[in-house]
Amino acid sequence: MHFNPDFIKFLSNYGKIRLEEEGYCFEPSLIVQKESSSTLQLCPLLNWAWLKISGADSKKFLQGQLTCDMESVTAQRGHFAAHCNRQGQVIATFYIYLRNEAYYLHLPSASTPLLQKALQQYAKFSKVNIELAAPDLVSIGVIGINSIKALRHYFGVEPPVTNEQCLHEEVYLHRVPGEVERFVCTATVPTLTSLWQILMTHQATPCSDNLWHWYNIQAHLAHIRPKTSALFTPHAIALPEHHGVSFTKGCYTGQEIVARMHYLGRGKRKLALLTRNTDIPYRPGDVLLSEDHKAMGMVLDSYTDTTQKTQHLLAVLY
């Protein structure tokens, strides 16, 4: 995984940074819980990456590989989507955006090598280039009711609505789904740190990416990671409910199986939000066990509420 050292150094002014197995963990000086969603929060998205697909055939290539219809991905509108294997199982999920005639896929950093390798297998005869975006491109999440007001004041324009994006003053801004307003701001380190500091004057509070997981869970946005890759179909992770699958665009890798499941109604695995105590901490890829110790599902994402001593899980139930 690639981390920008200048951004890491900047964040150390607002909390502790430690390196864990899955990447960097940012612990802000002031711990913020999910109940503070009405305030303005800043979340450094350290463990997320941008995969860039460019070239003369990029749109045609992705149309034959991704679950979404590339005609609906524009400079103003992004899309939640997935890439599947031939068995119709999801290798990775991501948001895809069009910027400067190239496509950018935003996903967990740990899943980026898997997705890049999978796409490269089909790119041999197409004029496309698949690479990680420049390391000086970093992102933060801006969360809360006051986020719209603060971003409007900073940019001087109305922030985009859900799934739409805009470019203003060298900052790419796109809004992700959920009941609580959330925006991903992407720019170079100098521009993004300047935005961070200005938003702090609007009484913003830095928060860890643990809170970002909470909002993804609440929105039922299933981000696939290495331990859950190639295990579930788009239906099992509720991708069609987020309009992440097109059933009219034609063929793509895994399309036949995905379409058959859709039209025949087969598939018993369902996405669910669960709340448990913290006696057994769960991570993505962990198997959920019933009271009689039988496998009942698998965890896709988790959020630990230290105040309530509970853990909220997004899981696929068998």
N, C-alpha and C positions, 0 to 999 in steps of 0.2 A: 504494500500500500504506500501511496505517496502523500506526504504531508508537507505543507508549506511551513518552513521554520520561522519565517517572519510572522505568520499568523499565530503560530503557537506561542511565540514570544510575546505578542501583543495580548493574547488572552491571559497570560500569566499575571497581568495586572489586575485581573478581575476574579481570580480564583486559582486553584491548584490544577495542574495538568499531570496526569500519570498515564503511563503506557501499559495497556493490558493486552491479553492475547488477541482480542478482536480489534484493537486499535487504541487510539487515545481516548481518555475519559476526562472530561472537564468538570471539575467540582467548584461551582461558584462560591464566593465568600458567603453569600446569603442563600440558603436553601429555599427553593420555591416549590410548593406543592401544586397539584392540579387545581385546587380550590381557588387559586389566584388567577383564574383564566380571564377575569374581567380587567386585569391590569395589562400593562405592556411588557412583554418578555422577549428577550433576545437569546436565541439558542444557536451556538456554533455547530454547524453540521460537519464535524471533523471526520466522521466515518462514512461519508457519502462521497461519491465520485461522479464525474461526467465522462461518458464514453462518446467520442465524436465519430460520426460516420459521414464521410464526404466523398465527392467524386461525381462524375457525369451520370453514373447509374445508381446513385444512392437511393433515390426514391423508388425506382423500380425494384431494386434489390430488396429493400425493406418491405415493400408491398408483398413480396413472396416469402417473407420470413416472420413478420410480426402479426399478432392477432388483430390489431386495429387496422382501419382503413386509412392509408397514408394520405388520401385525398382530404381527410378531415384534419390533418396536421398542417397548420399554417403558421405564418410569422406572428399571428395574433392568438392562436389557440393551440394548446398542448393536448396530450392524451395520455391516460394511464393505459398501459399495454403490457404484453408479455411476449417472450420468444419460447416456443415449445420444441421438444424433440419430435421424432417421427411417430412416437407413441402418444402424442398429444399431451405430454406431461410438461409442466412449466419449468423451464430452466432458470428464468429470472423475470421479475416484474420491474417496471420502471415508469417514469414519466418521460415522454419524448417531446422535444420542441424543435422547431425550425429556426435557425439563426444564421444569417449571412450565407444562405444557400447550403448550409450543412445541418445535419441532424444531431442533436445532443440528447443523450439518454442519462437520466439522473437516477441513481440506484445505490444501495449499500456498497461500500468499497470492496468488501470481502467477496461480493458476487460478481464484480466487474471482470476478473480474469476468466471466470466460467463463461460469461456471456460473450466476451471477446473471442474466446476460443471456439465457441459454438457457432458464432456468426462467420468466423474466418473459414470454417469448413465449406461454406456455401459461396464464398466470395471469390473463388479462384478464377472464375470466368466472367467476372463483372468488374467494371471500372469504379471500384470503391476503395476507400482507405478507412480502416477501423483502428482507432488509436485512443489513448487516454487524452483528455483535454489538457491544455497547458497547465503545469503545476501552480502557476500564479493565479489560477481561477479558483476562487473559494466561495463558499456559500454560508449564509446564516438564515435561521428561521426567525420570523417576526410574528409574535403570537398575541392574541387578545383583542378585546373590543376596541381598545385605544390604538390598535395598530393602524387601522384605516385613517384615523385622524392624524397620527404622527407621520405616516407615509405621504398623505396628501399635503401636509405642511412641508415636508422635505422636498418632494418632487414638484409641487405646484400643480399636480394633475390628479384626477381621481384614480385610485388603484384599480387594477383589473378585477373582474368578477371571477368566480370559480372556474378553474381550468384555462383561464386566459392569461396572457402575458403581455408585457410591454417593455420597451427599452427606453430608459430616461437617464441622462447624465451618466452614461457608461455603466449603469446598473440594470441587469435583467431582473425583472420582478414578475413572479407568477404566483397565483393563488391556488392552494390545494384544497380539496373538499373537507367538509367537517362542519359541525355546529359552531365551533369557535373559529373566528377569523384567523387564518394562517397564510403567511406569504414566505416564499423562498426568494431571497435576494442574492444574486450572484454577480461578482465583479472581481477585479484584481484586488490584491491585498490593500494597497494604499486607499483605493476608493471605498472598499468595504469597511475598513477600520474607521474611515472618516464618517461613514454613515452610522456605524455603531456608536461613535462618540456623540454625534448629534442626537441620536435617539435616546441616549442616556440623559440628555438634558430634558427629555420629555418624561422623566421619571421611569425609564425602562429598567427592568431587573434582569440580569443575566441568569440563565438557567442551563441545566445539563441536557444532553440529548436524551436522557431518560424520560424527560417530560415530552419530548417530540414523539417518542414511542407511544406514550399515553394517548396523544391526539390521533395518531395513526390507528391505534386500536379502537378508539371510539368511533372513528370514521369507517371501520372495517376495511382498511387499506392493508392488504396482505403483501408485504415485501419479502420476497423469497431470498433466503440466504443459503450458503453452501450446504448446510446440513439438511435443508428442506428442498433442495433443488432436484428436479426430475422425479418428484414423488406424487405430485397432485395435478389434476387437470384444472383448466381455468374455472370450471363450474364449482369445483371443490373449494376454491378460494374466493368465490363470488366475484370473479372478474367481469362477467356479463352485466352484473348489477351496476358496475361502474362504467358501463359502456366501453369496456376495454376489449371486447371481442366483436368483430363484424361477421355476420352470417350471410352477407350479400356480396362481399368484395371479390370472392373467388378463392383460388387455392393459395395456401401458405403451408409451411412445414407443420404437420400435425393436424391440419384442417379437417381431414376426413373423419378422424376420431372425435374431434371437438364438436363438429356438426352433428355427427350421429348421436352423441350424448345429448345434445340440445334438442334435437327433433324427436328422439325416441324416449327422452325423459329418464335415461338411465344414469345411475350414479347416486350412491347413498351417502357419500361423504359431504359434510356441510360445515361451513364456517360458523364459529360461535365465539361469543365473548364470555369468559368465565372469571369469577372472582374466588380466590382461595386464600388461606392463611399463608404466612411466610415460613412455615415449618420446613417445607421442601421448596427451595427456590428453583424455578423453572427458567430455562433458556430456550431460544429457538432450536428446534430439532429434538428436544426432550419428549419422550413418550409419556402421555398421561395414563395413569392407572386408576381403575375403579376400586371400590372398597374390597372386592375379591381379587385384586391384583391382576386384572385382565386389562390389556391395552384397549383404551377407549378413544385415543386420539393423539395428535401431535401438536406441539406448541410452535406457532409461527412468530409470535412477538410477545413481549412481556413488559410490564411496568410495575415497579415495586413502590407502594405507598408506605414510607417509613413511619408516618404519623399514625395511620390506621392499622399498621402491621398486616397489610393485605397485599396480594399480588393479583394484578389484572392481566389476563391472558387472552390472546387471539389465537384460536386453535382450530384445527380441522378435526371434527369428530367422526369416528368410523361408524 
